[in-house]
Amino acid sequence: MNQYNYREIMQRGVFRNFTHDNQSDLAKMGRTVSVKAKGTLYNTGDTPSGIYGVISGCIKLTAEDVKGNYYLYDVKQPGWWFGEISALDGQPHGQTASAMTDTKLLLIPREKLIQTLEHKPILYKHFVDMLCLRLRGAGQSMEDSAFLDLPLRLAKLLLQIHSNRDNYHARISQEELAASLGVTRQSIYRVLKNWQEGNHISVSYGDIEILEPTYLQELTLQHMDDQHRSS
């Protein structure tokens, strides 16, 4: 792995607070993995191989029940890590990881990661901090689902997904947006249609492009101002 990839991956996400030496040691243990667009890295129930960092491209984490109902958990962009929980506890993966575009990853094998943490137990603290952050994020998502209307939830999601879009060129469909928010495609379509008529976004087959990010940002900022005034 070259120096550029080392900087971009090891100094972000879960390893960002590790010492330079710890980051370097873990990076040397890793190997690169490539996944073609629409290819699957692992499926729900698979035994974990380790923790993955996105070097280039984009990974989506999804789940599907026996009835074919689909849920989009997250979209992992360059510099982001995933698979931490299964890498730590050794339990099967809870989601399916697939590539939205041609993707290159850094895989740190589980046995190497655990050996490092057992050798230096103080490093576990960084994972505790990360898991606490994840729990807070999950709680915030539950609150958003309970208290926020669909346009605001959709605006927040689109801004998050498109924040680093130029680096991975992934396409996001209305079906995937609906799956992520737990609503119907028809509900998403109505909101997107209104925004498209206002020239705030552009909707094409299998993709949505933000034309006026400030419009969506103002929606979220207005909500924050309303919360501040009511507190």
TORTORTI-483079 format. One record per residue (C-alpha): residue in one letter; residue number from 0; x, y, z. Coordinates in steps of 0.001 Angstrom, whole numbers, plus 500000, padded with zeros to 6 digits. Example, Ala and Ser with C-alpha at 12.3 -4.5 7.8 and 13.67 -1.06 7.14 Angstrom:
<site 'a',0,<512300,495500,507800>>
<site 's',1,<513670,498940,507140>>
END
This chain:
<site 'm',0,<500000,500000,500000>>
<site 'n',1,<501422,503375,499060>>
<site 'q',2,<501944,506347,501365>>
<site 'y',3,<498948,508243,499996>>
<site 'n',4,<496572,505422,500875>>
<site 'y',5,<498166,505084,504306>>
<site 'r',6,<497498,508741,505112>>
<site 'e',7,<493984,508755,503757>>
<site 'i',8,<492820,505568,505439>>
<site 'm',9,<494721,505150,508695>>
<site 'q',10,<494423,508788,509812>>
<site 'r',11,<490655,508840,509490>>
<site 'g',12,<487774,506990,511058>>
<site 'v',13,<488268,504517,513885>>
<site 'f',14,<492091,504663,513767>>
<site 'r',15,<492458,508454,513644>>
<site 'n',16,<493437,508733,517339>>
<site 'f',17,<495926,505873,517252>>
<site 't',18,<499604,506816,517422>>
<site 'h',19,<501538,507045,514185>>
<site 'd',20,<503387,503827,515070>>
<site 'n',21,<500146,501963,515771>>
<site 'q',22,<498656,503185,512503>>
<site 's',23,<501773,502154,510612>>
<site 'd',24,<501829,498681,512195>>
<site 'l',25,<498177,498035,511356>>
<site 'a',26,<498584,499338,507819>>
<site 'k',27,<501457,496892,507248>>
<site 'm',28,<499176,494051,508350>>
<site 'g',29,<496542,495019,505822>>
<site 'r',30,<496027,494066,502201>>
<site 't',31,<494052,495674,499409>>
<site 'v',32,<490818,494164,498114>>
<site 's',33,<489043,495198,494908>>
<site 'v',34,<485326,494851,494200>>
<site 'k',35,<483725,495598,490841>>
<site 'a',36,<480653,497838,490604>>
<site 'k',37,<477549,495976,491860>>
<site 'g',38,<479776,493181,493162>>
<site 't',39,<479319,491746,496663>>
<site 'l',40,<482090,491916,499253>>
<site 'y',41,<480254,489794,501820>>
<site 'n',42,<476692,488694,502592>>
<site 't',43,<474607,488753,505748>>
<site 'g',44,<475622,485780,507858>>
<site 'd',45,<479148,485458,506437>>
<site 't',46,<482058,484903,508825>>
<site 'p',47,<484025,488162,509246>>
<site 's',48,<487455,488459,507638>>
<site 'g',49,<488374,491729,509316>>
<site 'i',50,<487771,495473,509236>>
<site 'y',51,<487554,497333,505918>>
<site 'g',52,<488551,500880,504969>>
<site 'v',53,<487417,502438,501697>>
<site 'i',54,<490390,503653,499638>>
<site 's',55,<488373,504546,496534>>
<site 'g',56,<484869,503875,495314>>
<site 'c',57,<481826,503372,497516>>
<site 'i',58,<480246,500541,499548>>
<site 'k',59,<476616,500242,500593>>
<site 'l',60,<475471,498159,503569>>
<site 't',61,<472036,496597,503153>>
<site 'a',62,<469680,494011,504631>>
<site 'e',63,<466771,492085,503121>>
<site 'd',64,<464125,489941,504806>>
<site 'v',65,<462485,486756,503537>>
<site 'k',66,<459715,488807,501924>>
<site 'g',67,<462192,490800,499878>>
<site 'n',68,<461831,493981,501934>>
<site 'y',69,<465032,495970,501531>>
<site 'y',70,<466801,498335,503908>>
<site 'l',71,<469813,500542,503207>>
<site 'y',72,<471862,500933,506400>>
<site 'd',73,<474656,503157,505203>>
<site 'v',74,<476857,504306,502345>>
<site 'k',75,<480597,504116,503062>>
<site 'q',76,<482726,506677,501218>>
<site 'p',77,<486520,506962,500808>>
<site 'g',78,<488227,507209,504204>>
<site 'w',79,<485378,505461,506033>>
<site 'w',80,<485631,502115,507836>>
<site 'f',81,<483068,499349,508269>>
<site 'g',82,<482772,495799,509609>>
<site 'e',83,<484146,496840,513012>>
<site 'i',84,<481561,495073,515171>>
<site 's',85,<481948,491658,513534>>
<site 'a',86,<485716,492136,513455>>
<site 'l',87,<485672,492671,517226>>
<site 'd',88,<483218,490000,518398>>
<site 'g',89,<483735,487442,515630>>
<site 'q',90,<480000,487063,515016>>
<site 'p',91,<478602,486785,511450>>
<site 'h',92,<478019,489972,509492>>
<site 'g',93,<474626,491569,510073>>
<site 'q',94,<474451,493282,506666>>
<site 't',95,<475446,492671,503069>>
<site 'a',96,<478267,494862,501735>>
<site 's',97,<478254,495571,497999>>
<site 'a',98,<480051,498027,495743>>
<site 'm',99,<478124,500933,494211>>
<site 't',100,<481009,501545,491812>>
<site 'd',101,<484450,499990,491260>>
<site 't',102,<485902,500015,494755>>
<site 'k',103,<489294,499441,496385>>
<site 'l',104,<489494,498598,500081>>
<site 'l',105,<492092,498083,502777>>
<site 'l',106,<491372,494910,504764>>
<site 'i',107,<492998,494490,508165>>
<site 'p',108,<492527,490789,509038>>
<site 'r',109,<490575,490108,512210>>
<site 'e',110,<493266,487953,513811>>
<site 'k',111,<495880,490699,513292>>
<site 'l',112,<493567,493352,514714>>
<site 'i',113,<492721,491285,517802>>
<site 'q',114,<496395,490450,518383>>
<site 't',115,<497239,494167,518296>>
<site 'l',116,<494452,495065,520711>>
<site 'e',117,<495348,492249,523104>>
<site 'h',118,<498976,493339,523042>>
<site 'k',119,<497984,496963,523720>>
<site 'p',120,<494624,496874,525583>>
<site 'i',121,<494561,500672,525891>>
<site 'l',122,<493709,500782,522178>>
<site 'y',123,<490309,499262,522940>>
<site 'k',124,<489276,502688,524232>>
<site 'h',125,<489234,504041,520693>>
<site 'f',126,<486791,501325,519663>>
<site 'v',127,<484618,502038,522689>>
<site 'd',128,<484499,505701,521647>>
<site 'm',129,<483593,504672,518097>>
<site 'l',130,<480826,502308,519226>>
<site 'c',131,<479390,504984,521530>>
<site 'l',132,<479337,507376,518575>>
<site 'r',133,<477559,504731,516497>>
<site 'l',134,<474950,504219,519226>>
<site 'r',135,<474333,507951,519437>>
<site 'g',136,<473948,508072,515661>>
<site 'a',137,<471482,505192,515721>>
<site 'g',138,<469509,506943,518437>>
<site 'q',139,<469453,510162,516416>>
<site 's',140,<468162,508248,513388>>
<site 'm',141,<465355,506793,515495>>
<site 'e',142,<464464,510272,516760>>
<site 'd',143,<464503,511638,513207>>
<site 's',144,<462112,508875,512102>>
<site 'a',145,<459792,509635,515005>>
<site 'f',146,<459834,513444,514990>>
<site 'l',147,<460917,514804,511583>>
<site 'd',148,<458790,515023,508486>>
<site 'l',149,<459897,513224,505334>>
<site 'p',150,<461246,516246,503367>>
<site 'l',151,<463622,517154,506194>>
<site 'r',152,<464788,513550,506674>>
<site 'l',153,<465322,513215,502925>>
<site 'a',154,<467243,516491,502743>>
<site 'k',155,<469602,515358,505527>>
<site 'l',156,<470176,512007,503822>>
<site 'l',157,<470859,513491,500379>>
<site 'l',158,<473322,516002,501809>>
<site 'q',159,<475133,513215,503668>>
<site 'i',160,<475340,510913,500630>>
<site 'h',161,<476414,513677,498248>>
<site 's',162,<478936,515275,500615>>
<site 'n',163,<481798,513355,499010>>
<site 'r',164,<480130,512392,495751>>
<site 'd',165,<482927,513643,493478>>
<site 'n',166,<485284,511101,495036>>
<site 'y',167,<483228,507995,494315>>
<site 'h',168,<480736,508870,491522>>
<site 'a',169,<478074,506574,492943>>
<site 'r',170,<474465,506656,491823>>
<site 'i',171,<471623,506551,494344>>
<site 's',172,<468141,505487,493280>>
<site 'q',173,<464743,506463,494650>>
<site 'e',174,<464287,502854,495786>>
<site 'e',175,<467497,503039,497827>>
<site 'l',176,<466507,506372,499371>>
<site 'a',177,<463107,504962,500300>>
<site 'a',178,<464743,501845,501766>>
<site 's',179,<467113,503937,503856>>
<site 'l',180,<464288,506028,505315>>
<site 'g',181,<461836,503148,505714>>
<site 'v',182,<459139,504721,503513>>
<site 't',183,<457568,503925,500150>>
<site 'r',184,<459068,504928,496820>>
<site 'q',185,<455876,506866,496070>>
<site 's',186,<456424,509052,499139>>
<site 'i',187,<459977,509797,498035>>
<site 'y',188,<458830,510515,494488>>
<site 'r',189,<456360,513197,495599>>
<site 'v',190,<459005,515103,497560>>
<site 'l',191,<461614,514790,494808>>
<site 'k',192,<459118,515935,492191>>
<site 'n',193,<458444,519144,494110>>
<site 'w',194,<462169,519811,494491>>
<site 'q',195,<462814,519079,490838>>
<site 'e',196,<460069,521497,489760>>
<site 'g',197,<461842,524123,491843>>
<site 'n',198,<465150,523297,490086>>
<site 'h',199,<466736,522311,493385>>
<site 'i',200,<467606,518789,492214>>
<site 's',201,<467800,516796,488990>>
<site 'v',202,<466212,513338,488867>>
<site 's',203,<467371,510846,486249>>
<site 'y',204,<467049,507089,485896>>
<site 'g',205,<468611,505533,488978>>
<site 'd',206,<470133,508742,490314>>
<site 'i',207,<469453,512105,491990>>
<site 'e',208,<471783,515085,491639>>
<site 'i',209,<471669,518095,493946>>
<site 'l',210,<471658,521327,491940>>
<site 'e',211,<471124,523739,494839>>
<site 'p',212,<472643,522272,498018>>
<site 't',213,<471985,525538,499842>>
<site 'y',214,<468236,524918,499527>>
<site 'l',215,<468498,521572,501314>>
<site 'q',216,<470951,523000,503829>>
<site 'e',217,<468527,525799,504657>>
<site 'l',218,<465821,523226,505371>>
<site 't',219,<468019,521519,507953>>
<site 'l',220,<469257,524814,509411>>
<site 'q',221,<465713,526084,509782>>
<site 'h',222,<464850,522974,511776>>
<site 'm',223,<467866,523519,514043>>
<site 'd',224,<466825,527149,514596>>
<site 'd',225,<463269,526050,515461>>
<site 'q',226,<464671,523558,517986>>
<site 'h',227,<466902,526233,519518>>
<site 'r',228,<464006,528682,519925>>
<site 's',229,<461787,526040,521520>>
<site 's',230,<464449,524926,524012>>
END
